[in-house]
Amino acid sequence: MDVIFIEPWPEHVERMRKHALRVTRATDVAEFSVPMRALHVTDVQQFAKQTPVDSALVCNEVLRHGLDDQMIQQYLTSDGYVVAPELHE
């Protein structure tokens, strides 16, 4: 399964691209790093040129304001889904 992180802060995208994702504090697992793909929120349209994705996980309420379910839905498989935080106004 490919995991793509979508991030609103350009500095975070560059750091993830350069240093991978570091997983810490996992129960009974030593710290490790995972290479991954990171995109800035403005680059999401790149998905139009790829195979549809099975799911989208939006982990950040700030990002959710710029990436609504309708925008992501067009890049999902027919049985794909979006998991996102509830927006607090």
N, CA, C and O atoms as a GROMACS GRO file, in nm:
protein
  356
    1MET      N    1   0.084  -0.117   0.000
    1MET     CA    2   0.000   0.000   0.000
    1MET      C    3   0.089   0.124   0.000
    1MET      O    4   0.178   0.137   0.084
    2ASP      N    5   0.066   0.212  -0.094
    2ASP     CA    6   0.136   0.339  -0.097
    2ASP      C    7   0.068   0.436  -0.003
    2ASP      O    8  -0.055   0.444   0.001
    3VAL      N    9   0.147   0.510   0.072
    3VAL     CA   10   0.094   0.614   0.159
    3VAL      C   11   0.153   0.746   0.112
    3VAL      O   12   0.274   0.759   0.096
    4ILE      N   13   0.067   0.841   0.089
    4ILE     CA   14   0.109   0.973   0.045
    4ILE      C   15   0.061   1.073   0.149
    4ILE      O   16  -0.058   1.079   0.180
    5PHE      N   17   0.152   1.151   0.202
    5PHE     CA   18   0.117   1.254   0.299
    5PHE      C   19   0.091   1.384   0.226
    5PHE      O   20   0.168   1.424   0.140
    6ILE      N   21  -0.019   1.449   0.261
    6ILE     CA   22  -0.055   1.578   0.203
    6ILE      C   23  -0.048   1.679   0.316
    6ILE      O   24  -0.115   1.666   0.418
    7GLU      N   25   0.033   1.779   0.295
    7GLU     CA   26   0.068   1.872   0.403
    7GLU      C   27   0.053   2.016   0.356
    7GLU      O   28   0.093   2.048   0.243
    8PRO      N   29  -0.004   2.106   0.437
    8PRO     CA   30  -0.020   2.244   0.396
    8PRO      C   31   0.105   2.331   0.412
    8PRO      O   32   0.111   2.440   0.355
    9TRP      N   33   0.205   2.286   0.488
    9TRP     CA   34   0.323   2.368   0.514
    9TRP      C   35   0.439   2.321   0.427
    9TRP      O   36   0.486   2.209   0.445
   10PRO      N   37   0.488   2.405   0.333
   10PRO     CA   38   0.597   2.366   0.243
   10PRO      C   39   0.722   2.316   0.316
   10PRO      O   40   0.788   2.223   0.269
   11GLU      N   41   0.754   2.376   0.430
   11GLU     CA   42   0.873   2.333   0.505
   11GLU      C   43   0.859   2.189   0.553
   11GLU      O   44   0.957   2.114   0.555
   12HIS      N   45   0.739   2.151   0.593
   12HIS     CA   46   0.715   2.014   0.639
   12HIS      C   47   0.728   1.915   0.523
   12HIS      O   48   0.783   1.806   0.539
   13VAL      N   49   0.675   1.954   0.407
   13VAL     CA   50   0.685   1.867   0.289
   13VAL      C   51   0.832   1.840   0.256
   13VAL      O   52   0.871   1.725   0.234
   14GLU      N   53   0.912   1.945   0.252
   14GLU     CA   54   1.054   1.928   0.220
   14GLU      C   55   1.126   1.843   0.324
   14GLU      O   56   1.211   1.760   0.289
   15ARG      N   57   1.093   1.862   0.450
   15ARG     CA   58   1.157   1.782   0.556
   15ARG      C   59   1.120   1.634   0.542
   15ARG      O   60   1.205   1.547   0.556
   16MET      N   61   0.991   1.607   0.515
   16MET     CA   62   0.948   1.467   0.498
   16MET      C   63   1.016   1.404   0.377
   16MET      O   64   1.057   1.289   0.382
   17ARG      N   65   1.028   1.480   0.270
   17ARG     CA   66   1.094   1.427   0.150
   17ARG      C   67   1.241   1.396   0.178
   17ARG      O   68   1.294   1.296   0.130
   18LYS      N   69   1.305   1.481   0.253
   18LYS     CA   70   1.448   1.466   0.279
   18LYS      C   71   1.479   1.361   0.385
   18LYS      O   72   1.576   1.285   0.372
   19HIS      N   73   1.398   1.355   0.491
   19HIS     CA   74   1.432   1.272   0.607
   19HIS      C   75   1.340   1.152   0.628
   19HIS      O   76   1.361   1.077   0.723
   20ALA      N   77   1.241   1.132   0.545
   20ALA     CA   78   1.145   1.023   0.561
   20ALA      C   79   1.057   1.048   0.684
   20ALA      O   80   1.062   1.156   0.744
   21LEU      N   81   0.978   0.952   0.718
   21LEU     CA   82   0.889   0.961   0.833
   21LEU      C   83   0.948   0.881   0.947
   21LEU      O   84   0.975   0.762   0.932
   22ARG      N   85   0.969   0.945   1.060
   22ARG     CA   86   1.026   0.876   1.175
   22ARG      C   87   0.914   0.836   1.269
   22ARG      O   88   0.837   0.921   1.314
   23VAL      N   89   0.906   0.708   1.299
   23VAL     CA   90   0.802   0.656   1.388
   23VAL      C   91   0.866   0.630   1.524
   23VAL      O   92   0.961   0.554   1.536
   24THR      N   93   0.812   0.696   1.624
   24THR     CA   94   0.864   0.683   1.761
   24THR      C   95   0.750   0.649   1.856
   24THR      O   96   0.632   0.668   1.824
   25ARG      N   97   0.786   0.600   1.968
   25ARG     CA   98   0.691   0.570   2.075
   25ARG      C   99   0.587   0.466   2.038
   25ARG      O  100   0.480   0.462   2.098
   26ALA      N  101   0.615   0.382   1.941
   26ALA     CA  102   0.523   0.273   1.909
   26ALA      C  103   0.542   0.164   2.015
   26ALA      O  104   0.655   0.134   2.054
   27THR      N  105   0.434   0.106   2.060
   27THR     CA  106   0.439   0.005   2.164
   27THR      C  107   0.518  -0.117   2.117
   27THR      O  108   0.490  -0.173   2.011
   28ASP      N  109   0.616  -0.156   2.195
   28ASP     CA  110   0.696  -0.277   2.170
   28ASP      C  111   0.769  -0.278   2.036
   28ASP      O  112   0.801  -0.385   1.984
   29VAL      N  113   0.795  -0.161   1.979
   29VAL     CA  114   0.866  -0.152   1.851
   29VAL      C  115   0.973  -0.045   1.865
   29VAL      O  116   0.948   0.065   1.914
   30ALA      N  117   1.092  -0.078   1.820
   30ALA     CA  118   1.200   0.020   1.823
   30ALA      C  119   1.171   0.132   1.723
   30ALA      O  120   1.102   0.110   1.623
   31GLU      N  121   1.224   0.252   1.749
   31GLU     CA  122   1.209   0.364   1.658
   31GLU      C  123   1.259   0.326   1.519
   31GLU      O  124   1.360   0.256   1.506
   32PHE      N  125   1.187   0.371   1.414
   32PHE     CA  126   1.231   0.343   1.277
   32PHE      C  127   1.185   0.455   1.184
   32PHE      O  128   1.099   0.535   1.220
   33SER      N  129   1.245   0.460   1.066
   33SER     CA  130   1.208   0.558   0.964
   33SER      C  131   1.154   0.487   0.841
   33SER      O  132   1.196   0.376   0.808
   34VAL      N  133   1.061   0.554   0.775
   34VAL     CA  134   0.997   0.498   0.656
   34VAL      C  135   1.003   0.600   0.544
   34VAL      O  136   0.951   0.711   0.560
   35PRO      N  137   1.067   0.566   0.431
   35PRO     CA  138   1.063   0.658   0.318
   35PRO      C  139   0.917   0.670   0.270
   35PRO      O  140   0.844   0.571   0.269
   36MET      N  141   0.876   0.789   0.233
   36MET     CA  142   0.741   0.807   0.187
   36MET      C  143   0.732   0.926   0.094
   36MET      O  144   0.826   1.003   0.080
   37ARG      N  145   0.618   0.938   0.032
   37ARG     CA  146   0.594   1.047  -0.061
   37ARG      C  147   0.515   1.156   0.010
   37ARG      O  148   0.417   1.128   0.079
   38ALA      N  149   0.558   1.278  -0.006
   38ALA     CA  150   0.489   1.392   0.055
   38ALA      C  151   0.455   1.493  -0.055
   38ALA      O  152   0.536   1.523  -0.141
   39LEU      N  153   0.334   1.544  -0.048
   39LEU     CA  154   0.288   1.645  -0.143
   39LEU      C  155   0.237   1.767  -0.067
   39LEU      O  156   0.182   1.755   0.042
   40HIS      N  157   0.257   1.882  -0.126
   40HIS     CA  158   0.194   2.002  -0.073
   40HIS      C  159   0.048   1.997  -0.116
   40HIS      O  160   0.016   1.940  -0.221
   41VAL      N  161  -0.040   2.055  -0.038
   41VAL     CA  162  -0.183   2.052  -0.068
   41VAL      C  163  -0.213   2.102  -0.209
   41VAL      O  164  -0.310   2.057  -0.270
   42THR      N  165  -0.135   2.195  -0.260
   42THR     CA  166  -0.159   2.247  -0.395
   42THR      C  167  -0.121   2.148  -0.504
   42THR      O  168  -0.151   2.172  -0.621
   43ASP      N  169  -0.054   2.039  -0.468
   43ASP     CA  170  -0.011   1.939  -0.567
   43ASP      C  171  -0.106   1.820  -0.578
   43ASP      O  172  -0.076   1.725  -0.650
   44VAL      N  173  -0.217   1.823  -0.508
   44VAL     CA  174  -0.309   1.709  -0.506
   44VAL      C  175  -0.361   1.675  -0.645
   44VAL      O  176  -0.393   1.559  -0.672
   45GLN      N  177  -0.370   1.773  -0.733
   45GLN     CA  178  -0.420   1.745  -0.868
   45GLN      C  179  -0.333   1.645  -0.942
   45GLN      O  180  -0.375   1.592  -1.045
   46GLN      N  181  -0.211   1.617  -0.893
   46GLN     CA  182  -0.127   1.513  -0.953
   46GLN      C  183  -0.194   1.377  -0.951
   46GLN      O  184  -0.162   1.290  -1.033
   47PHE      N  185  -0.287   1.357  -0.859
   47PHE     CA  186  -0.358   1.229  -0.850
   47PHE      C  187  -0.437   1.200  -0.978
   47PHE      O  188  -0.464   1.084  -1.008
   48ALA      N  189  -0.475   1.303  -1.052
   48ALA     CA  190  -0.553   1.284  -1.174
   48ALA      C  191  -0.477   1.201  -1.276
   48ALA      O  192  -0.539   1.138  -1.362
   49LYS      N  193  -0.345   1.198  -1.268
   49LYS     CA  194  -0.262   1.124  -1.364
   49LYS      C  195  -0.225   0.986  -1.313
   49LYS      O  196  -0.147   0.916  -1.377
   50GLN      N  197  -0.281   0.944  -1.199
   50GLN     CA  198  -0.244   0.818  -1.137
   50GLN      C  199  -0.364   0.726  -1.125
   50GLN      O  200  -0.478   0.765  -1.149
   51THR      N  201  -0.337   0.603  -1.086
   51THR     CA  202  -0.442   0.508  -1.055
   51THR      C  203  -0.518   0.558  -0.933
   51THR      O  204  -0.456   0.609  -0.839
   52PRO      N  205  -0.651   0.546  -0.931
   52PRO     CA  206  -0.728   0.592  -0.814
   52PRO      C  207  -0.679   0.525  -0.685
   52PRO      O  208  -0.629   0.413  -0.686
   53VAL      N  209  -0.694   0.597  -0.574
   53VAL     CA  210  -0.650   0.546  -0.445
   53VAL      C  211  -0.766   0.484  -0.369
   53VAL      O  212  -0.882   0.516  -0.394
   54ASP      N  213  -0.733   0.392  -0.277
   54ASP     CA  214  -0.835   0.322  -0.200
   54ASP      C  215  -0.891   0.405  -0.085
   54ASP      O  216  -1.009   0.395  -0.052
   55SER      N  217  -0.807   0.487  -0.027
   55SER     CA  218  -0.854   0.568   0.086
   55SER      C  219  -0.767   0.691   0.100
   55SER      O  220  -0.652   0.695   0.056
   56ALA      N  221  -0.825   0.791   0.162
   56ALA     CA  222  -0.753   0.914   0.192
   56ALA      C  223  -0.772   0.943   0.340
   56ALA      O  224  -0.884   0.946   0.390
   57LEU      N  225  -0.663   0.963   0.409
   57LEU     CA  226  -0.666   0.994   0.551
   57LEU      C  227  -0.618   1.138   0.570
   57LEU      O  228  -0.501   1.168   0.547
   58VAL      N  229  -0.708   1.225   0.610
   58VAL     CA  230  -0.674   1.364   0.634
   58VAL      C  231  -0.654   1.378   0.785
   58VAL      O  232  -0.750   1.366   0.861
   59CYS      N  233  -0.532   1.403   0.826
   59CYS     CA  234  -0.496   1.398   0.968
   59CYS      C  235  -0.498   1.533   1.037
   59CYS      O  236  -0.468   1.540   1.156
   60ASN      N  237  -0.530   1.636   0.969
   60ASN     CA  238  -0.507   1.769   1.021
   60ASN      C  239  -0.627   1.858   0.990
   60ASN      O  240  -0.667   1.867   0.874
   61GLU      N  241  -0.684   1.921   1.089
   61GLU     CA  242  -0.802   2.005   1.067
   61GLU      C  243  -0.771   2.124   0.976
   61GLU      O  244  -0.856   2.164   0.897
   62VAL      N  245  -0.651   2.179   0.987
   62VAL     CA  246  -0.612   2.290   0.899
   62VAL      C  247  -0.616   2.244   0.754
   62VAL      O  248  -0.669   2.315   0.668
   63LEU      N  249  -0.561   2.127   0.727
   63LEU     CA  250  -0.562   2.073   0.591
   63LEU      C  251  -0.703   2.046   0.544
   63LEU      O  252  -0.736   2.068   0.427
   64ARG      N  253  -0.787   1.998   0.633
   64ARG     CA  254  -0.924   1.967   0.597
   64ARG      C  255  -0.997   2.090   0.542
   64ARG      O  256  -1.084   2.076   0.455
   65HIS      N  257  -0.963   2.208   0.590
   65HIS     CA  258  -1.028   2.330   0.540
   65HIS      C  259  -0.996   2.352   0.392
   65HIS      O  260  -1.079   2.406   0.319
   66GLY      N  261  -0.878   2.310   0.346
   66GLY     CA  262  -0.840   2.331   0.207
   66GLY      C  263  -0.863   2.210   0.118
   66GLY      O  264  -0.857   2.222  -0.004
   67LEU      N  265  -0.889   2.096   0.177
   67LEU     CA  266  -0.905   1.971   0.102
   67LEU      C  267  -1.037   1.906   0.142
   67LEU      O  268  -1.036   1.816   0.227
   68ASP      N  269  -1.146   1.948   0.087
   68ASP     CA  270  -1.272   1.889   0.130
   68ASP      C  271  -1.296   1.753   0.065
   68ASP      O  272  -1.227   1.715  -0.030
   69ASP      N  273  -1.392   1.681   0.118
   69ASP     CA  274  -1.422   1.546   0.070
   69ASP      C  275  -1.451   1.543  -0.080
   69ASP      O  276  -1.413   1.448  -0.148
   70GLN      N  277  -1.518   1.645  -0.131
   70GLN     CA  278  -1.553   1.649  -0.273
   70GLN      C  279  -1.427   1.651  -0.360
   70GLN      O  280  -1.422   1.586  -0.464
   71MET      N  281  -1.327   1.726  -0.318
   71MET     CA  282  -1.203   1.735  -0.395
   71MET      C  283  -1.130   1.601  -0.398
   71MET      O  284  -1.080   1.559  -0.502
   72ILE      N  285  -1.125   1.535  -0.284
   72ILE     CA  286  -1.055   1.407  -0.275
   72ILE      C  287  -1.133   1.296  -0.344
   72ILE      O  288  -1.074   1.207  -0.406
   73GLN      N  289  -1.265   1.300  -0.334
   73GLN     CA  290  -1.350   1.193  -0.385
   73GLN      C  291  -1.320   1.158  -0.531
   73GLN      O  292  -1.325   1.041  -0.568
   74GLN      N  293  -1.288   1.256  -0.612
   74GLN     CA  294  -1.263   1.230  -0.754
   74GLN      C  295  -1.140   1.143  -0.780
   74GLN      O  296  -1.124   1.090  -0.890
   75TYR      N  297  -1.053   1.128  -0.680
   75TYR     CA  298  -0.932   1.049  -0.697
   75TYR      C  299  -0.940   0.911  -0.632
   75TYR      O  300  -0.842   0.837  -0.630
   76LEU      N  301  -1.058   0.876  -0.578
   76LEU     CA  302  -1.075   0.748  -0.509
   76LEU      C  303  -1.131   0.641  -0.602
   76LEU      O  304  -1.196   0.671  -0.702
   77THR      N  305  -1.104   0.516  -0.567
   77THR     CA  306  -1.169   0.404  -0.636
   77THR      C  307  -1.319   0.411  -0.606
   77THR      O  308  -1.361   0.487  -0.519
   78SER      N  309  -1.398   0.334  -0.677
   78SER     CA  310  -1.544   0.339  -0.659
   78SER      C  311  -1.586   0.302  -0.516
   78SER      O  312  -1.690   0.349  -0.469
   79ASP      N  313  -1.509   0.219  -0.449
   79ASP     CA  314  -1.542   0.183  -0.310
   79ASP      C  315  -1.446   0.248  -0.210
   79ASP      O  316  -1.436   0.205  -0.095
   80GLY      N  317  -1.374   0.351  -0.255
   80GLY     CA  318  -1.279   0.421  -0.169
   80GLY      C  319  -1.350   0.512  -0.068
   80GLY      O  320  -1.470   0.537  -0.080
   81TYR      N  321  -1.275   0.559   0.030
   81TYR     CA  322  -1.335   0.643   0.133
   81TYR      C  323  -1.235   0.746   0.186
   81TYR      O  324  -1.114   0.734   0.167
   82VAL      N  325  -1.289   0.846   0.253
   82VAL     CA  326  -1.210   0.953   0.314
   82VAL      C  327  -1.232   0.948   0.465
   82VAL      O  328  -1.346   0.940   0.511
   83VAL      N  329  -1.124   0.951   0.540
   83VAL     CA  330  -1.132   0.962   0.686
   83VAL      C  331  -1.071   1.097   0.720
   83VAL      O  332  -0.956   1.125   0.686
   84ALA      N  333  -1.150   1.181   0.790
   84ALA     CA  334  -1.103   1.316   0.820
   84ALA      C  335  -1.155   1.361   0.955
   84ALA      O  336  -1.257   1.310   1.003
   85PRO      N  337  -1.086   1.457   1.018
   85PRO     CA  338  -1.132   1.507   1.147
   85PRO      C  339  -1.258   1.591   1.129
   85PRO      O  340  -1.282   1.648   1.023
   86GLU      N  341  -1.336   1.597   1.235
   86GLU     CA  342  -1.453   1.684   1.235
   86GLU      C  343  -1.404   1.828   1.241
   86GLU      O  344  -1.312   1.861   1.316
   87LEU      N  345  -1.465   1.913   1.161
   87LEU     CA  346  -1.428   2.054   1.162
   87LEU      C  347  -1.494   2.124   1.279
   87LEU      O  348  -1.612   2.104   1.307
   88HIS      N  349  -1.416   2.207   1.348
   88HIS     CA  350  -1.468   2.284   1.459
   88HIS      C  351  -1.468   2.431   1.419
   88HIS      O  352  -1.363   2.488   1.387
   89GLU      N  353  -1.581   2.490   1.419
   89GLU     CA  354  -1.594   2.631   1.378
   89GLU      C  355  -1.578   2.721   1.499
   89GLU      O  356  -1.585   2.843   1.486
   0.00000   0.00000   0.00000
